[in-house]
Amino acid sequence: MPFRIGLTRDFLDSDGKVGWGDIGLAALDEADGVAWDFIDVASGDIPAEAVRGYDALIVLTPRVTADTLKGADRLALVARFGVGYDNVDVEACTRHGVVVTITPDGVRVPVAVSALALLLAAAHRIREKDALVRTGRWEDKLAHMGTGLTGRVLGLVGWGNIGREVSRVCAPLGLRQLAADPFADRDAAEAAGVTLVELDTLLAEADFVVVTCALTPQTHHLLNASRLAAMKPSAFLVNVARGPIVDQAALTEALTGRRIAGAALDVFEVEPPDPADPLLALDNVLLAPHAVAWTDELALGNGRGAIQAALDVAAGRAPAHPVNPAALDHPRFLSSPRFLSRKASR
């Protein structure tokens, strides 16, 4: 019986082609004992009947719920194409013996570079200057001076996989770097030229606040009204992590009242945002549709990471980057045919 891998259908465009370009599917075609196809789910909750008969799922945006797993007669792996896993009920997967993996190696550079792109666009007021040219207001450019980076303070909310890479790509730009992360290694930060501080200190001192931490119950609305009020009036906020880390209503008020200089957001509390959301009407915020890091580099890196996780499980190996490592020891996972055959061959 082949090891069956299903990819969610939102990888495909309206013509039925992979809209991401090359995501490494050739590796599946070349693998022995593996069969793959696209499941008929592109959004919303994945129904139980959609996962029956599959050993692994590679998931973009549809949600894996406890009800999804009621159909998991063979499922051993949910491989997320990306690093966020808020669309996966990880606890339910762990109870069911299904390992959930992410692709940190695929996103590290593209997301960090996208954070820098948004920071530079906000600092240089690219949105406003583009509008000047398009609307025939060339002579108004004196009213739209940008903010230079040299000697300014970069504050990273989170210094994990992405935060460390943002530090690296920003190192030549003459910024003093602060980071707030209770789990970061102080010696590693110091070696990278980053000073670990409390979040309140970071917000008070940073000229550019970049959010790179994971969304957890502890970080939901981490940047609330009072913390946004602690930022400098000249400061910019950049969020490339998850929308709910920032209280969007409070941010809208801060931007409307010009209590901070501006923001650049790739993520929102509700995606896509309501077209009537007042945030969308503001001229001091730059917006992207949770896709600013979407490049051929990210597509191939994420695809290779997710596919390799599936191929590892198909070969009876533990996959890299599990977010619920306890599932690796679950009797159901260990009793899957691939692991049993692997043990028998030893």
Salt bridges, closest charged atoms under 4 A:
ASP37 OD2 - ARG4 NH2 3.56
ASP40 OD1 - ARG9 NE 3.60
ASP45 OD1 - ARG63 NE 2.58
ASP55 OD2 - ARG74 NH2 2.56
ASP67 OD1 - LYS70 NZ 2.94
ASP86 OD1 - ARG242 NE 3.07
ASP105 OD1 - ARG108 NH2 3.00
ASP105 OD2 - HIS321 NE2 3.35
GLU128 OE2 - ARG125 NE 3.29
ASP130 OD2 - ARG134 NE 2.55
ASP140 OD2 - ARG137 NH1 3.92
GLU165 OE2 - ARG168 NH2 2.54
ASP200 OD1 - ARG227 NE 3.48
GLU205 OE1 - ARG176 NH2 3.34
ASP207 OD1 - LYS232 NZ 3.10
ASP247 OD2 - HIS221 ND1 3.88
GLU269 OE2 - HIS221 NE2 2.99
GLU271 OE1 - HIS290 ND1 2.77
ASP283 OD1 - ARG258 NH2 2.65
ASP312 OD1 - ARG317 NH2 2.78
